[in-house]
Protein backbone atom coordinates (compact mmCIF):
# COMPACT_ATOMS: atom_id res chain seq x y z
CA UNK A 1 0.00 0.00 0.00
CA UNK A 2 2.86 2.36 0.79
CA UNK A 3 4.37 1.78 -2.66
CA UNK A 4 1.02 2.46 -4.35
CA UNK A 5 0.51 5.60 -2.31
CA UNK A 6 4.02 6.73 -3.21
CA UNK A 7 3.26 6.28 -6.91
CA UNK A 8 -0.33 7.56 -6.97
CA UNK A 9 -0.22 10.06 -4.12
CA UNK A 10 -3.30 11.61 -2.51
CA UNK A 11 -6.34 11.30 -4.79
CA UNK A 12 -10.03 12.04 -4.37
CA UNK A 13 -10.97 8.94 -6.39
CA UNK A 14 -8.84 6.48 -4.40
CA UNK A 15 -9.04 5.28 -0.83
CA UNK A 16 -6.26 3.39 0.90
CA UNK A 17 -7.31 0.79 3.50
CA UNK A 18 -5.37 -1.43 5.88
CA UNK A 19 -7.81 -4.35 5.87
CA UNK A 20 -8.84 -5.93 2.55
CA UNK A 21 -12.50 -6.24 3.60
CA UNK A 22 -12.71 -2.46 4.06
CA UNK A 23 -12.08 -2.06 0.33
CA UNK A 24 -15.37 -3.84 -0.42
CA UNK A 25 -17.67 -1.45 1.45
CA UNK A 26 -19.70 0.40 -1.18
CA UNK A 27 -17.65 -0.99 -4.07
CA UNK A 28 -19.44 -1.82 -7.32
CA UNK A 29 -17.64 -5.13 -7.83
CA UNK A 30 -14.56 -7.12 -6.80
CA UNK A 31 -11.71 -7.56 -9.28
CA UNK A 32 -9.11 -10.17 -8.29
CA UNK A 33 -5.74 -9.59 -9.95
CA UNK A 34 -3.38 -11.41 -7.60
CA UNK A 35 -2.70 -15.02 -6.72
CA UNK A 36 -1.91 -14.25 -3.08
CA UNK A 37 -3.21 -17.09 -0.90
CA UNK A 38 -5.25 -14.67 1.24
CA UNK A 39 -7.61 -14.28 -1.76
CA UNK A 40 -8.00 -17.99 -2.58
CA UNK A 41 -11.05 -18.67 -0.43
CA UNK A 42 -12.46 -15.47 1.08
CA UNK A 43 -15.81 -15.15 2.82
CA UNK A 44 -17.94 -14.92 -0.32
CA UNK A 45 -21.15 -14.35 1.63
CA UNK A 46 -19.58 -11.25 3.23
CA UNK A 47 -18.39 -10.11 -0.19
CA UNK A 48 -21.90 -10.47 -1.61
CA UNK A 49 -23.34 -8.37 1.24
CA UNK A 50 -20.68 -5.64 0.98
CA UNK A 51 -20.75 -5.02 -2.78
CA UNK A 52 -23.31 -2.65 -4.27
CA UNK A 53 -23.48 -5.05 -7.27
CA UNK A 54 -22.56 -8.66 -6.44
CA UNK A 55 -20.04 -9.21 -9.25
CA UNK A 56 -16.59 -10.79 -9.14
CA UNK A 57 -14.12 -10.47 -12.02
CA UNK A 58 -11.47 -13.12 -11.40
CA UNK A 59 -8.27 -12.34 -13.25
CA UNK A 60 -6.55 -15.44 -11.87
CA UNK A 61 -9.45 -17.95 -12.09
CA UNK A 62 -9.06 -18.76 -8.40
CA UNK A 63 -12.77 -19.14 -7.66
CA UNK A 64 -15.23 -21.97 -8.24
CA UNK A 65 -17.78 -20.41 -10.64
CA UNK A 66 -20.64 -22.74 -9.69
CA UNK A 67 -20.26 -22.03 -5.98
CA UNK A 68 -20.03 -18.27 -6.57
CA UNK A 69 -23.23 -18.33 -8.65
CA UNK A 70 -25.01 -20.47 -6.04
CA UNK A 71 -24.73 -17.67 -3.49
CA UNK A 72 -25.98 -15.01 -5.91
CA UNK A 73 -22.78 -13.46 -7.25
CA UNK A 74 -22.16 -12.99 -10.98
CA UNK A 75 -18.77 -14.45 -11.81
CA UNK A 76 -16.53 -13.54 -14.74
CA UNK A 77 -13.30 -15.49 -15.05
CA UNK A 78 -10.73 -14.05 -17.42
CA UNK A 79 -10.74 -16.34 -20.44
CA UNK A 80 -13.98 -17.94 -19.16
CA UNK A 81 -16.44 -15.06 -19.58
CA UNK A 82 -19.66 -15.25 -17.57
CA UNK A 83 -19.11 -18.74 -16.29
CA UNK A 84 -22.44 -19.47 -14.63
CA UNK A 85 -25.68 -17.53 -14.98
CA UNK A 86 -27.39 -16.62 -11.73
CA UNK A 87 -30.58 -18.56 -11.14
N, CA, C and O atoms as a GROMACS GRO file, in nm:
protein
  348
    1UNK      N    1   0.083  -0.118   0.000
    1UNK     CA    2   0.000   0.000   0.000
    1UNK      C    3   0.088   0.125   0.000
    1UNK      O    4   0.057   0.224  -0.066
    2UNK      N    5   0.198   0.120   0.074
    2UNK     CA    6   0.286   0.236   0.078
    2UNK      C    7   0.346   0.266  -0.058
    2UNK      O    8   0.362   0.382  -0.096
    3UNK      N    9   0.381   0.160  -0.132
    3UNK     CA   10   0.437   0.178  -0.266
    3UNK      C   11   0.333   0.242  -0.358
    3UNK      O   12   0.364   0.336  -0.431
    4UNK      N   13   0.210   0.191  -0.352
    4UNK     CA   14   0.102   0.246  -0.435
    4UNK      C   15   0.078   0.392  -0.401
    4UNK      O   16   0.064   0.477  -0.490
    5UNK      N   17   0.074   0.422  -0.272
    5UNK     CA   18   0.051   0.560  -0.231
    5UNK      C   19   0.166   0.650  -0.275
    5UNK      O   20   0.144   0.766  -0.310
    6UNK      N   21   0.288   0.597  -0.274
    6UNK     CA   22   0.402   0.674  -0.321
    6UNK      C   23   0.394   0.704  -0.471
    6UNK      O   24   0.437   0.810  -0.516
    7UNK      N   25   0.340   0.610  -0.546
    7UNK     CA   26   0.326   0.628  -0.691
    7UNK      C   27   0.206   0.716  -0.724
    7UNK      O   28   0.217   0.809  -0.804
    8UNK      N   29   0.092   0.687  -0.662
    8UNK     CA   30  -0.034   0.756  -0.697
    8UNK      C   31  -0.058   0.882  -0.617
    8UNK      O   32  -0.127   0.973  -0.663
    9UNK      N   33  -0.002   0.889  -0.497
    9UNK     CA   34  -0.022   1.006  -0.412
    9UNK      C   35  -0.164   1.016  -0.359
    9UNK      O   36  -0.242   0.922  -0.369
   10UNK      N   37  -0.195   1.132  -0.302
   10UNK     CA   38  -0.330   1.160  -0.251
   10UNK      C   39  -0.423   1.186  -0.368
   10UNK      O   40  -0.394   1.268  -0.455
   11UNK      N   41  -0.537   1.114  -0.371
   11UNK     CA   42  -0.634   1.130  -0.479
   11UNK      C   43  -0.774   1.125  -0.422
   11UNK      O   44  -0.801   1.051  -0.328
   12UNK      N   45  -0.863   1.204  -0.480
   12UNK     CA   46  -1.003   1.204  -0.437
   12UNK      C   47  -1.076   1.077  -0.480
   12UNK      O   48  -1.174   1.039  -0.417
   13UNK      N   49  -1.028   1.012  -0.586
   13UNK     CA   50  -1.097   0.894  -0.639
   13UNK      C   51  -1.034   0.763  -0.593
   13UNK      O   52  -1.062   0.657  -0.650
   14UNK      N   53  -0.948   0.769  -0.491
   14UNK     CA   54  -0.884   0.648  -0.440
   14UNK      C   55  -0.878   0.653  -0.289
   14UNK      O   56  -0.846   0.755  -0.229
   15UNK      N   57  -0.910   0.539  -0.228
   15UNK     CA   58  -0.904   0.528  -0.083
   15UNK      C   59  -0.810   0.415  -0.047
   15UNK      O   60  -0.821   0.305  -0.100
   16UNK      N   61  -0.717   0.441   0.043
   16UNK     CA   62  -0.626   0.338   0.090
   16UNK      C   63  -0.682   0.279   0.219
   16UNK      O   64  -0.727   0.352   0.307
   17UNK      N   65  -0.681   0.147   0.230
   17UNK     CA   66  -0.731   0.079   0.350
   17UNK      C   67  -0.627  -0.020   0.400
   17UNK      O   68  -0.544  -0.068   0.322
   18UNK      N   69  -0.632  -0.049   0.528
   18UNK     CA   70  -0.537  -0.143   0.588
   18UNK      C   71  -0.589  -0.286   0.591
   18UNK      O   72  -0.510  -0.380   0.602
   19UNK      N   73  -0.720  -0.303   0.582
   19UNK     CA   74  -0.781  -0.435   0.587
   19UNK      C   75  -0.855  -0.457   0.456
   19UNK      O   76  -0.935  -0.373   0.415
   20UNK      N   77  -0.829  -0.569   0.390
   20UNK     CA   78  -0.884  -0.593   0.255
   20UNK      C   79  -1.036  -0.585   0.252
   20UNK      O   80  -1.093  -0.540   0.152
   21UNK      N   81  -1.104  -0.629   0.358
   21UNK     CA   82  -1.250  -0.624   0.360
   21UNK      C   83  -1.304  -0.482   0.358
   21UNK      O   84  -1.416  -0.460   0.310
   22UNK      N   85  -1.228  -0.386   0.409
   22UNK     CA   86  -1.271  -0.246   0.406
   22UNK      C   87  -1.282  -0.194   0.264
   22UNK      O   88  -1.362  -0.104   0.237
   23UNK      N   89  -1.205  -0.250   0.173
   23UNK     CA   90  -1.208  -0.206   0.033
   23UNK      C   91  -1.338  -0.243  -0.035
   23UNK      O   92  -1.373  -0.183  -0.137
   24UNK      N   93  -1.412  -0.339   0.019
   24UNK     CA   94  -1.537  -0.384  -0.042
   24UNK      C   95  -1.655  -0.294  -0.012
   24UNK      O   96  -1.750  -0.287  -0.091
   25UNK      N   97  -1.652  -0.224   0.101
   25UNK     CA   98  -1.767  -0.145   0.145
   25UNK      C   99  -1.803  -0.040   0.041
   25UNK      O  100  -1.727   0.054   0.016
   26UNK      N  101  -1.922  -0.056  -0.019
   26UNK     CA  102  -1.970   0.040  -0.118
   26UNK      C  103  -1.912   0.024  -0.257
   26UNK      O  104  -1.945   0.101  -0.347
   27UNK      N  105  -1.825  -0.077  -0.275
   27UNK     CA  106  -1.765  -0.098  -0.407
   27UNK      C  107  -1.869  -0.156  -0.502
   27UNK      O  108  -1.963  -0.224  -0.459
   28UNK      N  109  -1.853  -0.131  -0.631
   28UNK     CA  110  -1.945  -0.182  -0.732
   28UNK      C  111  -1.921  -0.330  -0.760
   28UNK      O  112  -2.016  -0.404  -0.785
   29UNK      N  113  -1.796  -0.374  -0.757
   29UNK     CA  114  -1.764  -0.513  -0.783
   29UNK      C  115  -1.626  -0.543  -0.724
   29UNK      O  116  -1.555  -0.452  -0.681
   30UNK      N  117  -1.588  -0.670  -0.725
   30UNK     CA  118  -1.456  -0.712  -0.680
   30UNK      C  119  -1.379  -0.762  -0.802
   30UNK      O  120  -1.428  -0.847  -0.876
   31UNK      N  121  -1.259  -0.709  -0.822
   31UNK     CA  122  -1.171  -0.756  -0.928
   31UNK      C  123  -1.048  -0.817  -0.862
   31UNK      O  124  -0.975  -0.749  -0.789
   32UNK      N  125  -1.025  -0.946  -0.886
   32UNK     CA  126  -0.911  -1.017  -0.829
   32UNK      C  127  -0.802  -1.021  -0.934
   32UNK      O  128  -0.821  -1.075  -1.043
   33UNK      N  129  -0.685  -0.963  -0.899
   33UNK     CA  130  -0.574  -0.959  -0.995
   33UNK      C  131  -0.446  -1.017  -0.937
   33UNK      O  132  -0.339  -1.000  -0.994
   34UNK      N  133  -0.456  -1.085  -0.825
   34UNK     CA  134  -0.338  -1.141  -0.760
   34UNK      C  135  -0.362  -1.287  -0.727
   34UNK      O  136  -0.477  -1.330  -0.713
   35UNK      N  137  -0.254  -1.363  -0.714
   35UNK     CA  138  -0.270  -1.502  -0.672
   35UNK      C  139  -0.232  -1.522  -0.526
   35UNK      O  140  -0.210  -1.635  -0.483
   36UNK      N  141  -0.225  -1.413  -0.450
   36UNK     CA  142  -0.191  -1.425  -0.308
   36UNK      C  143  -0.290  -1.519  -0.240
   36UNK      O  144  -0.410  -1.513  -0.265
   37UNK      N  145  -0.239  -1.606  -0.155
   37UNK     CA  146  -0.321  -1.709  -0.090
   37UNK      C  147  -0.434  -1.649  -0.007
   37UNK      O  148  -0.538  -1.714   0.010
   38UNK      N  149  -0.420  -1.529   0.044
   38UNK     CA  150  -0.525  -1.467   0.124
   38UNK      C  151  -0.654  -1.446   0.044
   38UNK      O  152  -0.760  -1.428   0.102
   39UNK      N  153  -0.644  -1.448  -0.090
   39UNK     CA  154  -0.761  -1.428  -0.176
   39UNK      C  155  -0.817  -1.558  -0.232
   39UNK      O  156  -0.916  -1.555  -0.305
   40UNK      N  157  -0.757  -1.672  -0.200
   40UNK     CA  158  -0.800  -1.799  -0.258
   40UNK      C  159  -0.938  -1.840  -0.214
   40UNK      O  160  -1.016  -1.887  -0.297
   41UNK      N  161  -0.972  -1.826  -0.089
   41UNK     CA  162  -1.105  -1.867  -0.043
   41UNK      C  163  -1.156  -1.768   0.060
   41UNK      O  164  -1.161  -1.799   0.179
   42UNK      N  165  -1.194  -1.648   0.015
   42UNK     CA  166  -1.246  -1.547   0.108
   42UNK      C  167  -1.388  -1.580   0.151
   42UNK      O  168  -1.446  -1.678   0.105
   43UNK      N  169  -1.443  -1.500   0.237
   43UNK     CA  170  -1.581  -1.515   0.282
   43UNK      C  171  -1.671  -1.456   0.174
   43UNK      O  172  -1.699  -1.336   0.175
   44UNK      N  173  -1.716  -1.540   0.081
   44UNK     CA  174  -1.794  -1.492  -0.032
   44UNK      C  175  -1.930  -1.435   0.009
   44UNK      O  176  -1.981  -1.344  -0.055
   45UNK      N  177  -1.987  -1.489   0.115
   45UNK     CA  178  -2.115  -1.435   0.163
   45UNK      C  179  -2.097  -1.290   0.210
   45UNK      O  180  -2.182  -1.205   0.183
   46UNK      N  181  -1.987  -1.262   0.279
   46UNK     CA  182  -1.958  -1.125   0.323
   46UNK      C  183  -1.931  -1.035   0.203
   46UNK      O  184  -1.970  -0.918   0.203
   47UNK      N  185  -1.864  -1.088   0.103
   47UNK     CA  186  -1.839  -1.011  -0.019
   47UNK      C  187  -1.970  -0.974  -0.086
   47UNK      O  188  -1.990  -0.860  -0.127
   48UNK      N  189  -2.060  -1.070  -0.097
   48UNK     CA  190  -2.190  -1.047  -0.161
   48UNK      C  191  -2.267  -0.938  -0.087
   48UNK      O  192  -2.331  -0.854  -0.151
   49UNK      N  193  -2.262  -0.939   0.045
   49UNK     CA  194  -2.334  -0.837   0.124
   49UNK      C  195  -2.270  -0.699   0.112
   49UNK      O  196  -2.341  -0.598   0.115
   50UNK      N  197  -2.139  -0.692   0.099
   50UNK     CA  198  -2.068  -0.564   0.098
   50UNK      C  199  -2.076  -0.491  -0.035
   50UNK      O  200  -2.079  -0.368  -0.038
   51UNK      N  201  -2.079  -0.564  -0.145
   51UNK     CA  202  -2.075  -0.501  -0.278
   51UNK      C  203  -2.211  -0.441  -0.314
   51UNK      O  204  -2.316  -0.497  -0.283
   52UNK      N  205  -2.207  -0.325  -0.380
   52UNK     CA  206  -2.332  -0.265  -0.427
   52UNK      C  207  -2.391  -0.347  -0.542
   52UNK      O  208  -2.513  -0.352  -0.556
   53UNK      N  209  -2.308  -0.411  -0.622
   53UNK     CA  210  -2.348  -0.505  -0.727
   53UNK      C  211  -2.268  -0.632  -0.701
   53UNK      O  212  -2.145  -0.628  -0.706
   54UNK      N  213  -2.332  -0.745  -0.673
   54UNK     CA  214  -2.256  -0.866  -0.644
   54UNK      C  215  -2.193  -0.927  -0.770
   54UNK      O  216  -2.250  -1.018  -0.832
   55UNK      N  217  -2.076  -0.875  -0.806
   55UNK     CA  218  -2.004  -0.921  -0.925
   55UNK      C  219  -1.858  -0.942  -0.888
   55UNK      O  220  -1.798  -0.857  -0.821
   56UNK      N  221  -1.802  -1.054  -0.930
   56UNK     CA  222  -1.659  -1.079  -0.914
   56UNK      C  223  -1.599  -1.100  -1.052
   56UNK      O  224  -1.649  -1.179  -1.132
   57UNK      N  225  -1.491  -1.027  -1.081
   57UNK     CA  226  -1.412  -1.047  -1.202
   57UNK      C  227  -1.281  -1.109  -1.154
   57UNK      O  228  -1.202  -1.044  -1.085
   58UNK      N  229  -1.259  -1.234  -1.191
   58UNK     CA  230  -1.147  -1.312  -1.140
   58UNK      C  231  -1.037  -1.320  -1.245
   58UNK      O  232  -1.045  -1.401  -1.338
   59UNK      N  233  -0.937  -1.238  -1.229
   59UNK     CA  234  -0.827  -1.234  -1.325
   59UNK      C  235  -0.731  -1.350  -1.313
   59UNK      O  236  -0.644  -1.366  -1.398
   60UNK      N  237  -0.743  -1.431  -1.209
   60UNK     CA  238  -0.655  -1.544  -1.187
   60UNK      C  239  -0.729  -1.678  -1.188
   60UNK      O  240  -0.667  -1.783  -1.171
   61UNK      N  241  -0.862  -1.673  -1.208
   61UNK     CA  242  -0.945  -1.795  -1.209
   61UNK      C  243  -0.922  -1.879  -1.083
   61UNK      O  244  -0.902  -2.001  -1.090
   62UNK      N  245  -0.925  -1.811  -0.969
   62UNK     CA  246  -0.906  -1.876  -0.840
   62UNK      C  247  -1.035  -1.934  -0.783
   62UNK      O  248  -1.032  -2.024  -0.700
   63UNK      N  249  -1.148  -1.882  -0.828
   63UNK     CA  250  -1.277  -1.914  -0.766
   63UNK      C  251  -1.348  -2.027  -0.840
   63UNK      O  252  -1.323  -2.053  -0.957
   64UNK      N  253  -1.437  -2.094  -0.767
   64UNK     CA  254  -1.523  -2.197  -0.824
   64UNK      C  255  -1.649  -2.128  -0.876
   64UNK      O  256  -1.732  -2.085  -0.796
   65UNK      N  257  -1.665  -2.116  -1.007
   65UNK     CA  258  -1.777  -2.041  -1.064
   65UNK      C  259  -1.915  -2.090  -1.020
   65UNK      O  260  -2.004  -2.009  -0.996
   66UNK      N  261  -1.934  -2.222  -1.008
   66UNK     CA  262  -2.064  -2.274  -0.969
   66UNK      C  263  -2.098  -2.236  -0.825
   66UNK      O  264  -2.213  -2.201  -0.795
   67UNK      N  265  -2.001  -2.242  -0.737
   67UNK     CA  266  -2.026  -2.203  -0.598
   67UNK      C  267  -2.059  -2.054  -0.590
   67UNK      O  268  -2.154  -2.015  -0.522
   68UNK      N  269  -1.982  -1.972  -0.659
   68UNK     CA  270  -2.003  -1.827  -0.657
   68UNK      C  271  -2.145  -1.795  -0.705
   68UNK      O  272  -2.215  -1.715  -0.642
   69UNK      N  273  -2.188  -1.856  -0.813
   69UNK     CA  274  -2.323  -1.833  -0.865
   69UNK      C  275  -2.429  -1.882  -0.768
   69UNK      O  276  -2.537  -1.823  -0.759
   70UNK      N  277  -2.402  -1.991  -0.696
   70UNK     CA  278  -2.501  -2.047  -0.604
   70UNK      C  279  -2.535  -1.955  -0.488
   70UNK      O  280  -2.641  -1.967  -0.428
   71UNK      N  281  -2.445  -1.862  -0.457
   71UNK     CA  282  -2.473  -1.767  -0.348
   71UNK      C  283  -2.515  -1.630  -0.402
   71UNK      O  284  -2.526  -1.534  -0.326
   72UNK      N  285  -2.540  -1.622  -0.534
   72UNK     CA  286  -2.598  -1.501  -0.591
   72UNK      C  287  -2.501  -1.398  -0.644
   72UNK      O  288  -2.537  -1.282  -0.660
   73UNK      N  289  -2.378  -1.439  -0.671
   73UNK     CA  290  -2.278  -1.346  -0.725
   73UNK      C  291  -2.254  -1.380  -0.871
   73UNK      O  292  -2.235  -1.496  -0.906
   74UNK      N  293  -2.256  -1.278  -0.958
   74UNK     CA  294  -2.216  -1.299  -1.098
   74UNK      C  295  -2.066  -1.316  -1.100
   74UNK      O  296  -1.993  -1.244  -1.033
   75UNK      N  297  -2.019  -1.414  -1.178
   75UNK     CA  298  -1.877  -1.445  -1.182
   75UNK      C  299  -1.826  -1.441  -1.325
   75UNK      O  300  -1.880  -1.506  -1.414
   76UNK      N  301  -1.720  -1.362  -1.344
   76UNK     CA  302  -1.653  -1.354  -1.474
   76UNK      C  303  -1.507  -1.394  -1.453
   76UNK      O  304  -1.432  -1.323  -1.387
   77UNK      N  305  -1.470  -1.506  -1.510
   77UNK     CA  306  -1.330  -1.549  -1.505
   77UNK      C  307  -1.262  -1.506  -1.634
   77UNK      O  308  -1.316  -1.528  -1.743
   78UNK      N  309  -1.146  -1.447  -1.623
   78UNK     CA  310  -1.073  -1.405  -1.742
   78UNK      C  311  -1.045  -1.528  -1.828
   78UNK      O  312  -0.986  -1.626  -1.780
   79UNK      N  313  -1.086  -1.522  -1.953
   79UNK     CA  314  -1.074  -1.634  -2.044
   79UNK      C  315  -1.193  -1.729  -2.036
   79UNK      O  316  -1.208  -1.817  -2.120
   80UNK      N  317  -1.279  -1.711  -1.934
   80UNK     CA  318  -1.398  -1.794  -1.916
   80UNK      C  319  -1.525  -1.718  -1.952
   80UNK      O  320  -1.625  -1.780  -1.990
   81UNK      N  321  -1.524  -1.586  -1.940
   81UNK     CA  322  -1.644  -1.506  -1.958
   81UNK      C  323  -1.739  -1.523  -1.840
   81UNK      O  324  -1.695  -1.558  -1.730
   82UNK      N  325  -1.867  -1.501  -1.861
   82UNK     CA  326  -1.966  -1.525  -1.757
   82UNK      C  327  -1.980  -1.675  -1.746
   82UNK      O  328  -2.041  -1.740  -1.831
   83UNK      N  329  -1.924  -1.728  -1.640
   83UNK     CA  330  -1.911  -1.874  -1.628
   83UNK      C  331  -2.043  -1.942  -1.595
   83UNK      O  332  -2.073  -2.048  -1.651
   84UNK      N  333  -2.121  -1.885  -1.506
   84UNK     CA  334  -2.244  -1.947  -1.463
   84UNK      C  335  -2.348  -1.838  -1.445
   84UNK      O  336  -2.326  -1.743  -1.369
   85UNK      N  337  -2.459  -1.849  -1.514
   85UNK     CA  338  -2.568  -1.753  -1.498
   85UNK      C  339  -2.631  -1.769  -1.362
   85UNK      O  340  -2.650  -1.881  -1.314
   86UNK      N  341  -2.665  -1.657  -1.299
   86UNK     CA  342  -2.738  -1.662  -1.173
   86UNK      C  343  -2.876  -1.722  -1.198
   86UNK      O  344  -2.935  -1.700  -1.304
   87UNK      N  345  -2.926  -1.797  -1.102
   87UNK     CA  346  -3.058  -1.856  -1.114
   87UNK      C  347  -3.164  -1.759  -1.066
   87UNK      O  348  -3.282  -1.791  -1.068
   0.00000   0.00000   0.00000
